[in-house]
Amino acid sequence: MLLPMLVDTHCHIQSIGLASGERSTRELWAKSDLNVSQVLQNAQEAGVTKMICVGCDFADSELAVQFVQDKPEYWASIGVHPHEAAEMRAHKSNYPKLAALVHQPKVVAIGECGLDYYYNHSPKADQVKVLEFQLQLAKEADLPIIFHVREAFDDFWPIYDNTPVRGVLHSFTDSKANLDKALQRGLFIGVNGIATFAKSKEQIDMYKSIPPEHLLLETDAPFLTPTPNRGKINEPKQIVRICEFLAELKGIDHKQLAAQTTKNAAQLFDI
């Protein structure tokens, strides 16, 4: 039996079968025999009827905007991932071009953007500057932000507090302390397939404690496929699995959680 209508609030399906888009994403899609039509049909059949396609750099964001224009229940988020911050700062012309994308139809958020000190693919100073630019962009456009923060919350919170905006902490895997700080600021918490293979009691307890009214479901497709399908390319249809897992973890009805998270997505992104 299908769940109530579900929303994948974070996926990267705009580069399926293309030679453009963020490199690691399109290269992973290229390892699959899936095409766009199959992915969308699989999602519809599973009850995942709305999606937000998330950009990671200017070209990828532009592609996301183009991808959703003829799809009534799909929207785009435009942004520069912290991994791409150095590239962004090296090409200053992308600043006004990204800002111009805000005004395109069906753009509902800025991001994903933030700080990633786990990989440090871009220098910390560049990550901070590009995050600050996108915070200001979101504030001026009155749009929420999809944040990517990994092992960087000590630096992130003061930056965020200087320009607070509504938003979601994408792919949240951090501590209960940082969860509490996020909830105090009214942020939503994005949970994906990582939760289904979390092993530590602390992390599982953290997921269990997320209030349903602050929870968003996401796949990060093609990455982070939930159990029992790890090792396969992820798809938006897997939102169903994530919803069922979290509902069981929390001891609530999965239809209730599906309805609440869909309501949350509509509230944050106005979709």
C-alpha positions in Angstrom: 0.0 0.0 0.0 1.3 3.4 -0.9 2.1 6.0 1.7 0.5 9.4 1.5 2.2 11.8 -1.0 5.9 12.1 -0.2 8.5 14.8 -1.0 12.1 14.2 -1.7 13.5 17.5 -0.5 17.0 16.9 -1.7 18.1 15.0 -4.9 20.5 15.5 -7.8 18.7 14.0 -10.7 19.1 16.9 -13.1 22.3 15.4 -14.6 21.1 11.9 -15.3 22.5 10.8 -18.7 24.2 14.1 -19.3 27.8 15.2 -19.8 27.1 18.4 -17.8 26.3 19.0 -14.1 28.4 18.5 -11.0 31.1 16.0 -11.8 30.8 13.4 -9.1 27.1 13.3 -9.4 26.9 12.8 -13.2 29.7 10.2 -13.1 27.8 8.2 -10.6 24.6 8.3 -12.7 26.7 7.2 -15.6 27.4 3.9 -13.8 23.7 3.2 -13.8 21.5 2.1 -16.7 18.7 4.3 -15.3 17.3 7.1 -17.4 15.3 10.1 -16.3 12.0 8.7 -17.4 12.5 5.5 -15.3 13.6 7.4 -12.2 10.6 9.7 -12.4 8.2 6.8 -13.0 9.7 4.8 -10.2 9.2 7.7 -7.9 5.6 8.3 -8.9 4.7 4.7 -8.5 6.2 4.8 -5.0 4.1 7.9 -4.1 7.0 10.3 -4.2 5.3 13.0 -6.2 7.3 16.1 -5.4 11.0 16.7 -5.5 13.6 19.5 -5.1 16.5 19.3 -7.5 19.6 20.8 -5.8 22.5 22.5 -7.5 26.1 22.3 -6.2 27.8 24.9 -8.4 26.6 27.5 -10.9 26.4 25.2 -13.9 24.7 22.5 -11.9 22.3 25.0 -10.5 21.5 26.3 -13.9 20.8 22.8 -15.1 18.5 22.1 -12.1 16.5 25.2 -13.0 16.2 24.1 -16.6 15.3 20.5 -15.6 12.2 21.5 -13.5 10.6 24.0 -15.8 8.3 21.5 -17.6 7.7 19.4 -14.5 4.8 20.8 -12.4 5.7 19.0 -9.1 9.4 19.6 -9.3 11.4 22.6 -8.0 15.0 23.8 -8.0 17.5 25.0 -5.4 20.5 26.9 -6.6 23.8 27.1 -4.7 27.5 26.5 -4.4 28.6 23.5 -2.3 31.5 24.1 0.1 33.7 21.8 -2.0 33.3 24.2 -4.9 34.0 27.4 -3.0 37.5 28.0 -4.2 36.3 27.6 -7.8 33.5 30.1 -7.2 35.9 32.6 -5.8 38.3 32.1 -8.7 35.6 33.0 -11.1 34.0 36.2 -9.8 31.6 36.4 -12.7 29.6 33.5 -11.2 28.5 35.6 -8.3 26.1 37.8 -10.3 25.1 34.9 -12.4 24.1 32.9 -9.4 22.3 35.9 -8.0 20.4 36.2 -11.3 19.2 32.6 -11.1 17.2 33.5 -8.0 14.6 35.2 -10.1 14.1 32.2 -12.4 10.7 30.4 -12.1 10.5 27.5 -9.7 13.6 28.4 -7.6 12.5 27.7 -4.0 15.8 27.7 -2.1 19.5 28.6 -2.0 22.0 25.7 -1.6 23.3 23.4 -1.0 25.9 25.5 0.7 27.8 25.6 3.9 31.0 24.4 5.4 32.7 21.0 5.0 35.9 20.6 7.2 35.9 16.8 6.8 37.2 16.9 3.2 38.4 20.5 3.0 38.3 20.4 -0.8 38.3 24.2 -0.6 40.2 26.3 1.9 38.2 27.2 5.0 38.4 31.0 4.2 36.9 30.4 0.8 34.1 28.3 2.2 33.2 31.0 4.7 33.1 33.8 2.1 30.9 31.8 -0.3 28.6 30.8 2.5 28.3 34.4 3.7 27.4 35.5 0.1 24.7 32.9 -0.1 23.3 33.7 3.3 22.9 37.3 2.1 21.4 36.2 -1.2 18.8 34.1 0.6 18.0 37.0 3.0 17.5 39.4 0.1 15.4 37.0 -1.9 13.5 35.8 1.2 14.3 32.1 0.4 15.3 29.3 2.7 18.7 27.7 2.6 19.7 24.1 2.3 22.8 23.8 4.5 25.6 21.3 4.1 27.6 21.4 7.4 30.2 18.6 8.2 32.5 18.8 11.1 32.3 22.6 11.1 29.5 23.6 13.4 31.8 25.6 15.7 32.4 28.0 12.8 29.0 27.6 11.3 26.8 28.8 14.2 28.4 32.3 14.6 28.2 32.8 10.8 24.6 31.7 10.7 23.6 33.9 13.7 25.1 36.9 11.9 22.6 36.4 9.1 19.8 34.1 10.3 17.5 32.7 7.7 15.0 29.8 7.6 16.3 26.6 6.3 17.3 22.9 6.7 20.4 21.1 7.8 20.8 18.7 5.0 22.0 15.1 5.7 22.3 15.8 9.4 24.4 13.2 11.2 25.9 15.3 14.0 25.4 15.4 17.8 22.3 15.9 19.9 23.9 19.2 21.1 24.0 20.6 17.6 20.5 19.2 16.9 19.3 21.2 19.9 21.0 24.3 18.6 19.4 23.9 15.2 15.9 23.4 16.8 16.4 26.5 19.0 16.9 28.4 15.8 13.8 27.0 14.1 15.8 25.0 11.5 14.5 21.8 9.9 16.5 18.6 9.9 17.1 16.7 6.7 17.4 12.9 7.1 18.4 10.5 4.4 19.5 6.9 4.0 22.5 7.3 6.4 20.0 6.9 9.3 19.2 3.4 8.1 22.7 2.2 8.5 23.8 4.3 11.5 25.4 2.1 14.1 26.2 4.1 17.2 23.6 4.4 19.9 24.2 8.1 20.2 23.4 8.7 16.6 20.4 6.5 16.6 19.1 8.2 19.7 19.7 11.6 18.0 17.6 10.5 15.0 14.9 9.2 17.3 14.7 12.6 19.1 14.1 14.8 16.1 10.6 16.2 16.5 8.4 15.2 13.5 7.4 18.8 13.0 11.1 19.7 12.2 11.9 16.7 10.0 12.4 16.6 6.3 12.9 13.5 4.2 15.6 13.4 1.5 17.5 10.9 -0.6 20.6 12.9 -1.9 20.2 10.6 -4.9 22.2 9.2 -6.5 24.2 9.0 -3.2 23.5 7.4 0.2 21.2 4.6 -0.7 19.4 3.2 2.4 19.5 -0.4 3.6 18.7 -2.9 2.3 19.8 -1.5 -1.1 23.2 -0.2 -0.2 25.6 -0.6 -3.1 23.0 0.4 -5.6 22.4 3.8 -7.2 20.0 5.8 -5.0 16.7 7.1 -6.4 13.9 9.4 -5.0 11.7 6.4 -4.7 13.8 5.4 -1.6 12.1 8.1 0.4 9.5 5.5 1.2 12.1 3.3 2.9 13.5 6.3 4.9 10.1 7.3 6.0 9.2 3.7 7.2 12.5 3.4 9.0 12.1 6.6 10.9 8.5 5.9 11.8 9.4 2.6 13.2 12.4 4.1 15.1 10.1 6.7 16.6 7.2 4.3 17.3 4.7 6.3 15.2 2.5 5.4 12.2 4.4 5.7 9.0 1.4 7.4 7.3 1.4 10.0 10.0 5.1 10.7 9.5 4.7 10.9 5.8 1.9 13.4 6.1 3.9 15.5 8.6 7.1 15.6 6.6 5.1 16.5 3.5 3.5 19.4 5.4 6.9 20.5 6.6 8.3 20.6 3.1 5.3 22.7 2.0 5.9 25.0 4.9 9.6 25.6 4.3 9.8 25.7 0.5 6.3 27.0 -0.2 5.6 24.1 -2.6 
